């Protein structure tokens, strides 16, 4: 595999726009390996009020569906499905940033791509 890319994904508008950019990028799609990553952070007080069942059962299932939908869009745009991995990290990190950096360091990635917030 020539290039390995870690794509940090969530259900935000900026993340969806980043995925559209990657889907339309003119690169040798057979020579690229993509890992779609979603990292959970430790819940805030308001999230804890939603209840443990939501945080431990419904939220991961919702994010896994989102990751699989993203994979489908990449495959539809010409990427090889065998070269796309979906990775859902449910053990929470103090921050999403720390989780992305840790996963990047654990892998053999040449690049990490994230969306950015619009002003």
WOFENFEN-V595153 format. One record per helix or strand. SS is the DSSP state (H for helix, E for strand). FROM is the first residue (numbers start at 1). TO is the last residue. Records with the same first field share a line. If there is no record, write none. Layout:
BEGIN
SS=FROM-TO, FROM-TO
END
This chain:
BEGIN
E=3-8, 32-41, 84-93, 111-113
H=13-23, 29-31, 45-49, 52-76, 81-83, 96-106
END
